[in-house]
Amino acid sequence: MPEPPLPEDADAGGLDRSLRSELRTLSKENAEGVGGHLVMVGRLLDAELFDQALAHAEAAARRAGRVAGVREALGVVYYRRGEWAKALAEFRTARRLSGSHHLLPLMADVERGLGRPERAIELAATPEARQLAAPEQVELAIVVSGARGDLGQHAAAVQHLEHLARGTTARHPWAARVRYAYAAALEGAGREDEAMEWYARAAEVDERGETDAAQRLGSADDAWVVDLGDDEEPEDDAPSRGRPTDQSDRRPEGRRREDGEGRSGGPA
């Protein structure tokens, strides 16, 4: 099949180190081509040009279907397009090829998209989920809270995120998303005043526009001003399993970024 053209600046050097390492299993020419397509996938996802991103992801997969990062990229494109069954198949393949469990939060979120919130909660309770790094644990907590809301278990959705939300400071890279998800859980539980307070807390730290907290506040009747007090350290860091790591590698914002459009509890 003809491949979409690659611009001259689509250089595999822009990929994260772990993915470049995976591409070294390919011939030099093929690695350069696959890397170029993956660079374009990232750019086009950022621009929300999902059809074009899919063309590049599929081209990369035809060239290097046994490379875990390539299958993950294709899964992410399907995820952003809302093609849940295809996304899940690619994530499962990538997980099998890599032996890594870092995709569990996305897989759980896909289960929500497929209308199986119980399965999302089951994935979060596996031994593999307890081994995740701090950023993935946060993502999974957000998904589980949303799944509880899907099941009508709104009090449980609030409880699942309460400690994490209150222990997260503005310095944590996940601050906006956790606060937004906690606000959504509060809203689902009918605690409207508290929800608006936490939407305001999310908006205060949402420098990258990861949520629609500011828009929600703009449509409210009253203005909300919140003293975050983030110059003080929390008693317990959040989550307890380690410090945050760089989020710029391969974690998409995905459906959880868009949860304000239909589902509460949502991460890119």
C-alpha positions as CSV (number, residue, x, y, z in Angstrom):
1,M,0.0,0.0,0.0
2,P,1.3,3.5,-0.7
3,E,2.6,5.3,2.4
4,P,1.8,8.9,3.3
5,P,4.7,11.2,2.5
6,L,7.1,12.2,5.2
7,P,8.3,15.8,5.5
8,E,12.1,16.3,5.8
9,D,11.9,17.3,9.4
10,A,10.2,14.0,10.4
11,D,13.3,12.8,12.2
12,A,13.3,9.7,14.4
13,G,15.7,11.6,16.7
14,G,12.6,13.4,18.1
15,L,11.3,10.1,19.6
16,D,11.9,9.2,23.2
17,R,14.9,7.1,24.0
18,S,13.1,3.8,24.7
19,L,11.3,3.9,21.4
20,R,14.5,4.7,19.5
21,S,16.1,1.7,21.2
22,E,13.3,-0.6,20.0
23,L,13.7,0.7,16.4
24,R,17.4,-0.5,16.5
25,T,16.1,-4.0,15.9
26,L,15.3,-2.9,12.3
27,S,17.5,-2.1,9.4
28,K,18.8,1.5,9.4
29,E,16.6,2.5,6.4
30,N,13.5,0.9,7.8
31,A,14.1,2.3,11.3
32,E,14.4,5.8,9.8
33,G,11.1,5.3,7.9
34,V,9.2,3.9,10.8
35,G,10.6,6.6,13.1
36,G,9.5,9.3,10.7
37,H,5.9,7.9,10.6
38,L,5.8,7.8,14.4
39,V,6.9,11.4,14.6
40,M,4.1,12.3,12.3
41,V,1.7,10.3,14.4
42,G,2.5,12.4,17.4
43,R,2.3,15.7,15.5
44,L,-1.1,14.8,13.9
45,L,-2.5,13.6,17.2
46,D,-1.6,16.9,18.8
47,A,-3.4,18.7,16.0
48,E,-6.3,16.2,16.3
49,L,-6.0,15.2,12.7
50,F,-6.9,11.6,13.5
51,D,-7.4,10.2,10.0
52,Q,-3.9,11.4,8.9
53,A,-2.4,10.1,12.1
54,L,-4.0,6.7,11.4
55,A,-2.4,6.6,7.9
56,H,1.0,7.1,9.4
57,A,0.5,4.7,12.3
58,E,-0.7,2.0,9.9
59,A,2.3,2.6,7.6
60,A,4.6,2.1,10.6
61,A,2.8,-1.1,11.7
62,R,3.1,-2.6,8.2
63,R,6.9,-1.9,8.3
64,A,7.5,-3.0,11.9
65,G,4.5,-5.0,13.3
66,R,6.7,-6.8,15.9
67,V,7.9,-3.6,17.6
68,A,5.9,-3.0,20.7
69,G,6.1,0.8,20.5
70,V,4.7,0.8,17.0
71,R,1.7,-1.3,18.0
72,E,1.2,1.0,21.0
73,A,1.2,4.1,18.7
74,L,-1.4,2.5,16.5
75,G,-3.5,1.6,19.6
76,V,-3.2,5.2,20.8
77,V,-4.6,6.5,17.4
78,Y,-7.5,4.1,17.6
79,Y,-8.0,5.2,21.2
80,R,-8.2,8.9,20.2
81,R,-10.6,8.0,17.4
82,G,-12.9,6.2,19.9
83,E,-12.4,2.8,18.2
84,W,-12.2,0.9,21.4
85,A,-12.1,-2.7,20.3
86,K,-9.2,-2.0,17.8
87,A,-7.4,0.0,20.5
88,L,-7.7,-2.8,23.0
89,A,-6.3,-5.3,20.5
90,E,-3.3,-3.2,19.7
91,F,-2.6,-2.5,23.4
92,R,-2.8,-6.2,24.2
93,T,-0.3,-6.9,21.4
94,A,2.0,-4.2,22.6
95,R,1.9,-5.4,26.1
96,R,2.6,-9.0,25.0
97,L,5.6,-7.9,22.9
98,S,7.1,-5.6,25.5
99,G,6.3,-7.5,28.7
100,S,5.5,-4.1,30.2
101,H,2.3,-3.3,32.1
102,H,2.4,0.5,31.6
103,L,-0.6,0.3,29.2
104,L,-3.0,-1.0,31.9
105,P,-4.6,2.5,32.5
106,L,-5.4,2.9,28.8
107,M,-6.6,-0.7,28.6
108,A,-8.9,0.0,31.6
109,D,-10.2,3.2,30.1
110,V,-10.9,1.3,26.8
111,E,-13.0,-1.2,28.8
112,R,-15.1,1.8,30.0
113,G,-15.5,2.9,26.4
114,L,-16.7,-0.6,25.5
115,G,-19.3,-0.4,28.3
116,R,-17.5,-2.7,30.7
117,P,-16.6,-0.6,33.7
118,E,-16.5,-3.7,35.9
119,R,-13.6,-5.0,33.8
120,A,-11.8,-1.7,34.2
121,I,-12.0,-2.1,38.0
122,E,-10.8,-5.7,37.7
123,L,-7.7,-4.6,35.8
124,A,-6.9,-2.1,38.4
125,A,-7.0,-4.8,41.1
126,T,-4.4,-7.1,39.4
127,P,-1.0,-7.6,40.9
128,E,0.5,-6.0,37.8
129,A,-1.4,-2.8,38.5
130,R,0.3,-2.5,41.9
131,Q,3.7,-2.6,40.2
132,L,3.0,0.5,38.1
133,A,5.1,3.6,38.4
134,A,3.5,6.7,40.1
135,P,2.2,8.4,36.9
136,E,0.5,5.2,35.7
137,Q,-1.0,4.6,39.2
138,V,-2.5,8.1,39.1
139,E,-4.0,7.5,35.6
140,L,-5.4,4.2,36.7
141,A,-7.0,5.8,39.8
142,I,-8.7,8.4,37.6
143,V,-10.1,5.6,35.4
144,V,-11.3,3.6,38.3
145,S,-13.1,6.6,39.7
146,G,-14.8,7.1,36.4
147,A,-15.7,3.4,36.2
148,R,-17.4,3.7,39.6
149,G,-19.3,6.6,38.3
150,D,-20.4,4.6,35.3
151,L,-21.8,2.0,37.6
152,G,-23.7,4.7,39.6
153,Q,-21.4,4.2,42.6
154,H,-20.8,7.9,43.0
155,A,-19.8,7.9,46.7
156,A,-17.2,5.3,45.9
157,A,-16.0,7.4,42.9
158,V,-15.4,10.3,45.3
159,Q,-13.7,8.2,47.9
160,H,-11.4,6.6,45.4
161,L,-9.8,10.0,44.5
162,E,-10.2,12.0,47.7
163,H,-6.8,11.2,49.3
164,L,-5.0,11.5,46.0
165,A,-6.7,14.9,45.1
166,R,-6.0,16.4,48.5
167,G,-2.4,15.2,48.5
168,T,-1.6,16.5,45.0
169,T,0.1,19.8,44.8
170,A,0.6,22.1,41.8
171,R,4.1,20.7,41.3
172,H,2.7,17.3,40.3
173,P,2.4,16.9,36.6
174,W,-1.0,15.3,37.0
175,A,-2.5,18.0,39.3
176,A,-5.0,19.4,36.8
177,R,-6.3,16.0,35.7
178,V,-6.6,14.6,39.2
179,R,-8.4,17.7,40.5
180,Y,-10.7,17.7,37.5
181,A,-11.6,14.0,37.9
182,Y,-12.3,14.6,41.6
183,A,-14.5,17.5,40.8
184,A,-16.4,15.4,38.3
185,A,-16.8,12.6,40.9
186,L,-18.2,15.2,43.4
187,E,-20.5,16.5,40.7
188,G,-21.8,13.0,40.0
189,A,-22.5,12.6,43.7
190,G,-24.6,15.8,43.8
191,R,-22.0,17.8,45.8
192,E,-22.2,20.7,43.4
193,D,-20.5,23.4,45.5
194,E,-17.5,21.2,46.3
195,A,-17.4,20.2,42.6
196,M,-17.1,23.8,41.5
197,E,-14.4,24.5,44.1
198,W,-12.3,21.6,42.7
199,Y,-13.0,22.6,39.1
200,A,-11.5,26.0,40.1
201,R,-8.5,24.2,41.7
202,A,-8.0,22.3,38.4
203,A,-8.2,25.4,36.3
204,E,-5.6,27.2,38.5
205,V,-3.0,24.6,37.6
206,D,-4.1,23.6,34.1
207,E,-1.5,25.5,32.1
208,R,-1.5,23.0,29.1
209,G,-5.3,23.0,28.7
210,E,-5.7,19.3,29.6
211,T,-9.2,19.8,30.9
212,D,-12.2,22.0,30.2
213,A,-12.3,23.2,33.8
214,A,-12.0,26.9,32.8
215,Q,-14.9,26.6,30.4
216,R,-17.0,24.9,33.1
217,L,-16.3,27.8,35.5
218,G,-17.1,30.3,32.8
219,S,-20.6,28.9,32.5
220,A,-21.2,29.0,36.2
221,D,-23.2,31.8,37.8
222,D,-20.6,32.7,40.4
223,A,-16.9,33.4,40.1
224,W,-14.7,31.0,42.1
225,V,-11.4,32.0,43.7
226,V,-9.5,29.3,45.5
227,D,-6.4,29.7,47.8
228,L,-4.5,26.5,46.8
229,G,-1.9,26.7,49.5
230,D,0.4,24.7,47.3
231,D,3.6,26.2,48.8
232,E,3.1,23.8,51.7
233,E,4.1,20.1,51.4
234,P,1.3,17.6,52.0
235,E,1.6,15.2,54.8
236,D,1.7,12.2,52.4
237,D,3.1,12.5,48.9
238,A,0.7,11.3,46.2
239,P,0.7,8.5,45.3
240,S,2.7,6.6,47.9
241,R,4.7,4.5,45.5
242,G,7.2,7.1,44.3
243,R,7.9,10.5,42.9
244,P,6.4,11.6,39.5
245,T,8.5,10.9,36.4
246,D,8.7,12.6,33.1
247,Q,5.3,12.5,31.4
248,S,6.5,13.4,27.9
249,D,7.4,9.9,26.8
250,R,4.5,8.1,25.2
251,R,1.5,8.8,27.5
252,P,-1.4,10.2,25.4
253,E,-4.0,12.3,26.9
254,G,-6.7,10.3,25.1
255,R,-10.3,9.9,26.1
256,R,-9.8,10.9,29.7
257,R,-8.8,14.4,28.6
258,E,-12.3,14.7,27.0
259,D,-14.3,13.2,29.8
260,G,-16.0,16.6,30.4
261,E,-17.8,15.9,27.1
262,G,-19.6,12.8,28.4
263,R,-17.9,10.7,31.0
264,S,-16.9,11.8,34.5
265,G,-13.7,10.6,36.1
266,G,-11.4,11.4,33.2
267,P,-6.9,11.1,31.5
268,A,-3.7,12.2,27.4
